[in-house]
């Protein structure tokens, strides 16, 4: 389970400055226009009230029957409902027309249960695995029947006195096997001695399981639906049969579960209990198969099960929740007539660990400046989930969310940027993230005065032996001494204890599961703690009885002892204090130093000097950028010195192609996804206002704000595919993100598209204008009547433009991209993010 430290607030100086800023922001000046607007809204509200209540007064004044009032109310209510029904129908139709692609995709996903490989090109179709599962499913049912009756049934009986008669009377896993709808393999991002597979699992089984709780009470399950992504790790790879030392599998995130109950448990199908029952079962599954818990199958004797089930985490992510901006105003006054602000707060989650920030009152641009720390077990894979809410007395309003794969943080080491909030119209959150590696070098230890962690402690709890039955046995042992005959005679015949272990490092307390009725309990669980001061902190271990919470043994382990041990690891049996004479506990404690590595240095190669006299003319030069999908959404890193030889070899053809272009400004990227070059075939006349490809080598006609911009111009997501049955090329302009901001309210933008070599006004395609946002969503589809052979020889010229600069002579381009369709598999289709550039600007992000 991912661990985290609580929020760390700024020191006095920074805190005072933040407080002054918040006070200054809250003390807004009311000008005359704002006062007039509020007064007009109040008068409008008052006029509506008079319009509604005056007919009632008039009816009473004229002495008419109350039936007329009731009749009018019924007619008005019917008219209002009928109008709402018509508006809903019209609105649904308009929404479907505007978002036809999204609606069709949503219906296909929900109605047809389309496989993952249909939507994501990197996910593979694995029909052969499903055939193997179908053939082996009856034998899997036999294994599960044996497991339930021999392992689960005794554990259920021991869990409660009311379940002593619990018995499985029927176990049948049906004829519908588990299906794998897609598989993604990781080979380059992981260690060379392992293979990582992500399996998208879908199970809609006709299981039939009946159990007798206590005569005549029966329970059962008939039908089960489970969906989730399971990660399978084959490690270590060895040089002898069976080539793989072991198999580890687990769910990175909690899967979804739906159960059809039978028998007395039909009550659990009611809305009041269904979520509760399924949530309880999901907690049981999470304790077994959701990170950090894993299930392991060792294939050779040399592999240690504890290292497979509880390996050291990949690292630690420190998340600085800094601020947000442009949030939605959810608080309203006077029945919605007057818009207020919001009281935003944020929740952060990694795995099963989540935290809540402080609440900033009445602010659409809140500043938190809080720090959280999370242990990361799998990267890529695990995600940081950030959700923003407006604090209310009844139900908190949703302000947006964002999910970030922590593999990006591991790759970039440090990130500090604004992230657009999803599922809302506008809003951004600023996060600073740092990736800390786990080291064994004590010289890297840096204790922080801000209350941040300097090390991480990982504890693997294995088992205990010879525990006393209860606290009375410990007292008798201390009173009569070891091996005393009197102690043996006075020993009470009591049942074996139901024990668990409680770990604590200062205020961080974690508990193990309960092992019932055993003097030699086996837990096999892992725990992680953040350490702030190794010299003074210690790990306190208490073995307790489940219900009475009395101690069966205590152990205090100073963390400084780990610092001086070999490889900062202690793996042994420890004698318990205040316990039996031979009571011991076996555990493994590992200490690791948190080290913030520096990002890899970037190398920017200057282009070779060229003779200016050989530069082509304006109407013949190269000026349209050709781009490939962007791999890094945060930035465009330069070529790293640590780039692998394979990566350099793969980029060699692009380098040669670029150098043959002769006159363009070139910056070598770290991968093909950031490559940009110019193409002389996409030129238009300077007299064409529709064109965005003037040859302006120095960017003289761009707005001054763009010419001075030093960062990225954003990215655009496009879907390109060829419909072979209709003989049409389909281009879907999905959305843009992080485009250039022209004002505090954002940018009014639209997308212009040419299907080269067609460059006339008639062939120009454009989307609608999306106003006041730097993350516009277009979802606009264009179709071109062209054969497949011809489409594979042509190019797409795409430009994102500013929609407000109608009367300016300056160029309206925000960013451009040229897509060579000969480099894409348009029959299969592709959906990618492309980096936006501007030709002639010799600036790099």
N, C-alpha and C positions, 0 to 999 in steps of 0.2 A: 504494500500500500504506500502510495506516495505520501511523503511527509512534508510538512511546511512549518515555517516559523510564523509567529503572529506578526501583525503589522508593526513596522518600526517608523516612528514619527520623526520629523526633522528636529534638529537641535534648536536651542532657544533663538538664535539669530535668524535662521531660516524660517522658524515657526512664526516669529513676530512679523517678518516681512510678508509671509503668506496671509497672516491675519489682517494686516493693514490693507493688503490688496483686496481681500474678500470684502472688508468693510467699505473700501472705496467702490468696489463693483456694485455692492448692494445699495449704496446711497446714490441712486440715479436721480437726475434732475428732471422734474416734470415741466415740460415746456407747454406753451399755450395750445399747440396742436394736439398734444396728448390729452389735455384736459377737455378740449372741445370734443375729441373723439369719444371719451368716456361719457360725457354728457349726452351726446347724440345717441349712443347705445342705450343709455338709461331711458331717454325719451321714447325711443323705439319700443323698448320693452314695456314701458308704461302705456303706450298707445295700443299695443297688442292686448294688454290686460283689459283696458277699457273696451276694446272692440269685442272681447269675449264676454265680459260680464254685463255690459249695458243692455243687451237684449233680454237678459234675465230680469233686470230691474224694470225694463219697459213692460214686460209681460205682467209683472206684479202690479205696476202702476195702473195699467189699463184694466186690471181685473180679469185677465184671461185665465183659462184653465191651465193647470200644471201639465196637462197632457200635451199641450203644444210645445212646452219646453222639452219634455221627454222625447217627443217625436223629432224635434229639431236635433237633439243630441244623438238620437239613433241614426238619423240621416247623415249628420256630420261624421259620426264614427264610421259608418259604412263607406262614405265617400273617401275618408282618409285611408282606410284599410285597402280599398280598391285602388287608390292612387299609389299607395306603397307597393302593392302587388305588381302593378304595371311598371312602376319605376324599377323594381327589382328585376323583372323580366328584361326590360330594355337595357338596364345596366349590365346584367349578365351577358346579354348578347354582344354589347359593345366591348365588354372586357374580354370576351372570347375572341372577337375579331382583332383587338389590339394585341392580345397575348396568345395567339393561336398556337404557336410552337410550344410555349410553356404548358398550356392546357393539355395539348395532345400528349406531350411527354409525361405529364403527371398522370393522365389516365392510363397510358401504356404501362407505366411503372406499377400503378396500383391494381389495375384491372387484369393485365396480362402477366404480371410478375416477371418482367423481362430481366434477363440475367445481367450481371454487372459488366460483363465483357462487351455488352452492346453499347454502354455509355462511356466506358473508359478504355482507350486503346491499349494501355499498358497491362490491362487485366486479360488473362488468357482463358479461353474456353477449354474445359477439361472434361469432355464427355467420357473418356476412357476411365477416369476415376469414378464417375457416377455408375458406370457399368460394373466396375469392381465392387462398389458398395452395394449395388443391387444384388449381385451374386452372393455376397458375403453377409447380407442382412439377416437371414435366419440364424446364422451362427452368432452374430452379434446379439440377437435376442436371447439365445441360450446363455451367453456369457452374462448378460444383464440380469437374467433370472437368477443365476447362481450368485451374482454379486448382491442383489437385493435381499435374498433369503439368508445368505451366510454372513454378510457384513452389515448391511443397513438394518435389517430386522433386529439383531441383538443390540445395536446402538440405540435404536428407538425405544426398546424395552427398558434400557438402563437410564434413559433421559428423564423419565418421570414415573412415579409409582402408579399413576393412572393408566400407563401404557404397558403394563407388565404382560398383558395378554395379546399384544399387537402381533398380528400374523398376516403375511401376504398369502391370500388364497388363490390368486390368479395373476400371472405375469405374462403378457403377450404384447410384443412390440409391433404387431401388425405386419402388413405386406408392403407398406410405402416406405422406402428407404430415405435416408438423409441425402440431400442434394447439395452439391457444390456448384454455385452459379458463376464462379469466377475465381481465378487464382493469379496472384502477383508474386513473382520471385525477385528477391533481392540478392544480388551477387557482388556488385561493385561497392555498395554502401556499407558492407559488413566485413567482418574479419574473414581472412582467406580459409580458415579452418571451420567454417560454418556455412550453412545454407539456410536462409530465412524465407518462409512462404507465408503469405497472407491468403486465407481461404474464406470466401464469403459463403456462409452456411445458411441454408434454408431448409427447415424441417416442418412439414405439415403431416404428421403421422396419425395413423389410426390405432394408437396404442389402446390397450384395454388392461388396466391394472385394478384389481380389487383387493381390499384389505379388510380384516376384521379387527376393529379397535378393541371392543369389549362386547361380548354377546349381549343384546342383539344389534349393537351399533356397528354399521359397516361404512366403508368409505371407498372411493375409487376415482380413477381418472379414465376418461374415454375421449381421446382426442387431445393433441398437443401441437402447438405452433411455436417454433423457436427460430429466431433470426439473429445473426450477428457475424462478426468477423473474428475468426480464430487465427492466431499466429502459431505456426509450426516451425520449430528450430531443430535442424539436424546438426548436432555437434557432439564431440569433435569429429572432424573427418580424419580418418586414420588410414594407414597404408596396408591394411590387411582386412580380410573378411570379418564383418560385413560392411566395411568401409565407413560406417557411421557408428560412433561410440554410444549414442543415445538419442532419443527423440523427446523433445519438450513441447507441450502445447498448452495454450491458454487464450483467454479472451482479453484483448487490449482494453475494450470498453464493455460495459454491462450489456448483454444481449437483451432483446425483447422477448417476452414470454406471454403466451395465452393458453389457458388450461380450461378444459371442459370437465367439470366435476360431476360425479355420480354418487348414488347412495345418500347417506346422511350429509355428505359434503355438498349437496346441491345448494345448500344455503350460501356457500361461498361464491356461487354464480351471480348472486344479487349484487347490484351496484355498490351497496354499502360494504361488502366484504371481498369482492373480486380483486380490487387493487391491493388490499391488505394481504390476501393470501398469496397472490403472485409476487408481491414485493418480498414476503417472507421467504418464499422458495428462491427468489433471485438472490437474497442475502446468503442462502446456503450455497448456491452455485458460485457466488462471488468469493466466498471463503475457500473454495476449492480451485477455481479455474479463472478468476479475474485478477489481473495484476494487482499486487506483486505475487499472488499465489499462482502456482503452476503445477501441472501434472507431468510426471516424467516416467519414461520407460528406458532404463539402462539396457544396452545391448551387449556390453562387455563388462567384465568384473572390475577392470581398472578404473571405471568411472565412479566417482563418489556421488551418491544421490543428493546429499546436501548442497553440493556445488551446482548441480543441475536445477534443483528446485528453488534454491535461493542464491543465485549468483550475485556478485556485487553490482550495484546500480551502474548505469552508464555515466551518470554525472549528476550535477545539481544545477538547477536553473534559478537564478535570482531575478524576480520580476519587480520592477519599479512601476507601480501604478501612479502615473504623474498627474494627468489631467484629461479632460474631455472638452469638446466644443460642439456648438450647433446642435445641442440635444433638443428633443421634442418637448414642447410645453404641455404637460398633462394636467396641471392644476388650472381649473376654470372657476369663475365666479358668476353670480347672477344667472344661474341655470345655463351656463355655457356662453353667455353673451360676451363676457369679458375674459380674455385669455390671460392666464397668469404665467407662472414658471413651473419648475419642477424641483423636487428635493432628491437629487440623484445619489445613488450609492452603487457600488459594483460588487459582484461576486466573482471569485476566481476559483477554478477547479482544475485539478490534474488528477485523473483517476478518481479515487474515492475520497480524496482530500479536498475540501473547499473552504473558503474563507470569505468574510464579508467586510467591506471597507466601512469607513465612517460615512455618515450622511451629511451632505452639504446642503444647507437650507436655501431655497429660492435662488437657484443659480443654474443657468443653461450652459455655463462654461466652468464647471467645477474643477478645483484643484485638490488632489488628495495627498500626493507626495508620500505614499506609503510603500513599504517594501515587504515582499513575501518570498519565501524560499521553498522550493519543491524538489523532492528527490525524483529523478527520472530513471525508470527501469528500461524503457525501450525508446530509442530515437534512431531513425524515424519510426513513428507509430503513435506514441502518446501525444495528446494535444492539450494545449492550454485553452480552456474555455472561459471567456470573459463575458459576463452578462450585466447589463445596466438596468436599474429599476428606479422608478419614482416612488419614494416612500409615502404611503398613505395610511390612514387609520383603518380602512377596511381591507382592500386588496391592492397590492403594489402594482403599478402600471409598468409595462415592458417598454424599455427605451432602446433596445438593440443588443446585439451580441456579436462576438467574433471568435473564431476558432483558429488557432495557430499550431501547426505541426512543429513540435519541438526539435525535429530534425533540422529545420532551418536555423534554429538558434545554435545548435551544435555545429553546424557548418560555418556560420558567420561569426561565432564566438560572442559578438556584441551587436545588438540592434537597438536603435532609438528612432522610432518613427511613429507616424499617425496611421492608425488602422481604421478603415471604414466600417461602421456598424451595419450589420446585415438585418434584414427583415423589417427595416424602418426606412422612412423617406430620407432622412439625413441624420448626421451625427458621426463623430469620430472620437476615438480614444487613443491617447498617447501612452505608449509603453516603452520602457527601457528594459531590455533583457540581456542577461549575462550568463554565459555557460562556464561552469566551473568543473574542471577535471579532478579526479580523485587520485592523489599522489601519496607515496610512502616516504618522501623526503622531509625530515623534520625541519630542515632549513627553510622550507617554503611556508612554514606556519606564520600567519599574520593575524593576530588577535585584534578585533575591531572594537573601538570605543562606542560605536553606535548600536551595540546589541546584536550585530549580525554574526552569523555562524562562521567559524574558522575551520571546522572539521566536521566530519560525519561519522557516526558510530553505527555499525551494522551488527546485529545480534541474531545468531541462529540458535534457537532453543531446541535441543534434541530430546532429552528425556531426564527423568529422575529415578532414583532407586532407594529402596528401603525407607520410604516415607512413614512417619508415624501415623497411626490410624486417626488420632485426634489430639487435641491439646492436652488431654489428661495423661496420655501415654508419655508425653514429653515431661510433664510434671512428675510423674512417677519415676521416670529415669533420673531426673535431677535429684529427687529426694532419696532414693535407695541406692543409686550408683549402678554401674554397669554390671550385668550378669548376676544381679542379686536374686536369690531364691525368693525373697519376699516380694520383689517386683514381679517375678513370674507368677507367683500365687495371686497377687492382687490385680494382675492384668485383666482388664475387662474384655469380654468377648464382644467387640464392636465390628461393624462392617468396614471395609476398606474405604478410604476417603475419596470424595469427588473433589479433585484439586485443579487449581489453575495457578498461573504465575503472573505476578504483577511487576512490571519493569517501570522504573522512574529515573529520569535525569532532571533534577530540579522539579519544575512544575509539569513537565511532559510525562504523562502517565499512560502506559499501554498495557493491555491485558491479553493473555493467551486464551485459547479455547478451554473448555472444561473437559477433563477426562474423568469418566465416571468409574467408581468402584475399582480403584487400582492403587496398590502401594508402589508400583513401578510404572508410572504414567509415561506415555510417549506423546509428545506434542508435535514436533517437527514443524515449527513455525519460524518466520523471520520478522524482524523489527528493525526500524531505522530511527535514529535520533540525531538532532543537530547539537553540536558542541560549541560553546562560546568561550569557555576557559578550561583548557585541558588540565591545568595544574590544580585547580580547586574543585572541579566537578567530579562526581562519581556516579556509577551505575548501581542503583539499589534494586535488589531482587528479593521478592517475597513470594513464598509458596503458601497459598491460602486454601481453606476449605470453601466450597462453592457457596452454600447458603449462610453458614455462620460467619464467614469472613475471618475466622481465626487463623493465626499463622501456624504453619507447619515447619517453617524454616526461613532463615534470612541469610543473604549474602550481600556484602558491600564490596564493590570492585572499583578502586580509584582509576580514573582514566590515565593518570600519569604512568601507571604500570604498563599500559598498552604502548605508550610512547617509547618506552625503553625496551620493549620486547622485540623479538625477531619479526621483521616484516609487519610490525604493529598488529600482530594477531596473537590471541590466546585461545587455544583449542584444547580443552581438557575437562576433567571432572573436578568439581569444586565441592569441598566439604561444607554443608549447610550449618549455620550457627543456630542455636536455640532450637535444635531438632534432635532426631534420633542419633544414636552413637555412630551408625554407619549410613546416615542419610546423605546422599550426594546428588548433585545436579550437573548434567553434562550440557555445556553450551560452547559456542564459538563466538568470540567478540573480535571485531575487526575495526580498526580506526584508520581513517583516511583524511588527509589534509586537502582542503579545498584550494585549488590553484586556478587563477584566472589567466589563461594563456593568451598571448598576444595574437591578434589576427595575422594570418600569413601576409607577408609584404607583397604589395602590388608593384608590378613592373610595367611602365608605359613606354613602349617602343616608339621612337620618333620615326616618321616616314622618311625615306631617303630624299636628299635634296634633288629638286627638279628644276629644269630650265623654264623660267616663266614664259619665254618666247614660244615654247612648244605647247602651251596650254590652249585647248580648243576654244572656239568662239562660243558666245553665249547661247546661240540657238543650236549648238552641236555638242556642247559639253555634257558631262555626266552629272546628273543632279537628283535622281530619284533613288532613295534608299531602298535596298532590298534587305528584308529581315527574315529571320527564322524565329520559331517560338522562343519566348523568354523563359529561361529556367529559374531565374531568381527574381521573385516579385518585389523584393525590397530595393535592390540596386543593381547596377551593372558592373560587377567587379572586373578589374583588369586581370591580365594573365598572371597567375600566381607562379612563384618559383617552384612550388610543390606540385605543379601539374604533372600528372602521370605521363610516361612516354606514349601510352596508348592514346591519351587525349591529344597530345601534340601531333601524333601521326594522323589521327582522324581529322584534325583541323588543317593539315597541310594543303589539301586541294583548295580549300577556301582561301588560304593565304596566297596561293599561286594565282587563283582567279582574281583576287583583289589587286595584286600587284600588276596584273595585265591591264587594269583599268586606267593606269597612268596618272590621273590627275586628281583623284579624290583624297580627301583627308581621312586617314585611317588610324584606328586604334585597335590593337589586337585584343580580342576578348578571351575569357577563360574557357569558353565552350562555343559550340556552333550556335547556341541559342542567342548569343549576344552579338553575332556577326552583323555588320552593316556595310553595304557598298552602294555604289551608284550605277545606274544603267542608262545608257544614251538612247535607248529605244523609246523611252517614255516622255520625251519632250513635247511640249505644246508651244504654240505661239504666245508671245508676250501680250498680244492683243486679246487673248481669250481670258475673260474674267472668270470663267468657270474653272480655269486651270489653277492648280496650286503648285506647279513645278517650274516656276521661273528659275533661271540659273542665276542665283545671287550668291556668289562664292563667299562673300563676307557677311551675308545676312543683312544688307543695308536696308531693305524694305520691311523687315520685321519690326513689330513694335519694340520700343526701347526696353520694356519689361522682359520680353522674351530674349532679346539680345544679351541682356545682363544676367539671365538665368543660368545658374551653375549646376543644377541638379537634373534629374530625369524628367522627361516630358510626359511620363505615364505609360500606360499599356492599354491595348485593346484586345478583346477576346472575340475571335471569329470562328465560325464553323463553316467548313467548305466540304461539300460532297457532291458527287455526280449521281443523279437518278437515271439509271440505265434504262428503265422501262419508259420513262417520259422523255428521255434524251434532253435533259436540262441540267445545267450547272446551278446548284443552289448555294447561295452565300447568305449566311445568317450573321448579322451584326448583333452580337449579344450585349456587350457592355464595355465600358472603359473604367479605369481606376487610376487615381492619383494623377489626373491630368493637370495641366498648368492652371493655377488659380489666378484669375484676372481681378477679383475683388474679394472682400471679406465674405460676401454671400455665396461665392463660388463662381462658376462659369456657365454661360449659356452656350451649349455646344451641340453640334450635329456632325454626322459622318457623311462624307462625299466619296463616291466609288466610281472608278472607271475600269472597264474590262478591255485592257489594251490588246490590240492597237486602236480600238475605237475611242476617239478622243473628242467627239463633237458634243454640242449641247444636247442633242437628241439622245445620246448614249450615256449621259450623266445620270447617276443614281444618287439619291440622298435620303437620309432619314429625317424624322421630325426633330425639332429643337427641344432638348432637355434643359430646363432652366435651373439656375442657382444650385449647381452641384458639381463636385469634382469627381464623382463616381456615377456617371449617368448610365442608366440601363435602357437600351433601345429595343432589343428583341425584334429587329426589323429584318424581314426576309426579302432577298432579291433572287430572281430567276433569269437565266440566260439560255436562249435556244441555241445550242451549239453541240456538235458531235463530240464524243469522248476523245477522239484523236486530235481534234483541233483544240479542245480545252486544255489538253496536256502540253500544248505549245505556247499558251498565252499566259498573261500575267494580270494580277489584280493590283491596281493602284488605289490605295485607301488613304484618306486624309481626314483627320479630325479638325473641325474648324470652329471658330468663335462665331456664335450666331448674333452678336450684338453690334458688330462693326460694319454697319450698313453703309455709312457715309464716309468711311475712312479710306484713304488710299493705301494704308498699310495692309500687309498680308494678313489674312484671317486664319492662317494655319496654326494649329496648336501642336500637331504632330503628324507624321506620315509614316507609311510602311508600304513596301513593295513586296508582293508575294509571287514567287515563281511557281506556277502550278505543276511544272515538270518535276519539281522536287518533292511533291506530295502524292500520297496515295488517295486520290480523290474518289475512287470507287468505294473504298472502305470508309472514307470520311475521316476528318480530323477536327478536333476542337482544341485550340491552343491560345495562349496569351502571347501577343506580339508587342515588342517594345517600340514605342513611338520615337521618331527622330525628326530632325529638321535639317535639310541639306544646306550646306554653306556655312553653318555655324560650327566653328572649330572649338567646340567646348564639349567636354565629356563628363558624364556623371561619375 
